[in-house]
Amino acid sequence: IQEADRRKLYAARAFSSLFEYLTKAMGYSSGAAQRRIEAARLMNQVPELALKIQKGDVNLSQIGIISQAVKLKESQMGKKLSAEVKREVIAEITQKTTAQTQV
């Protein structure tokens, strides 16, 4: 998904977005597609996240929560959060439940 996003491979298949490609061509539900896109984009900035997902230390629902919180904070601050701040947030939610992550 990261590579398809980075190189916009979905466009070569006549899809207007990665989301549309994942939902229509790959058969993901809207929520599942969005969670995967958010994870892929966060992994671009925090590559070690991939290993945490593989090990089961973090799940896609948690990444969705993080992504929404990051977008809100960036909107409030008017600037992007650093990869280091995102790493710290990921470290905070590692091996926690989705409910604990929401808190």
Number of C-alpha atoms within 10 A of each C-alpha: 17 17 9 13 16 12 11 16 16 19 14 9 10 10 16 12 13 21 22 17 20 21 16 13 12 11 12 16 13 13 13 17 20 18 19 20 20 20 25 22 16 22 16 14 14 16 14 12 22 16 12 16 15 10 11 12 16 23 20 18 20 21 23 21 15 21 18 12 13 17 14 12 14 13 11 9 10 9 10 11 13 9 15 11 11 17 16 11 14 20 15 11 20 18 16 15 14 17 9 10 19 13 6
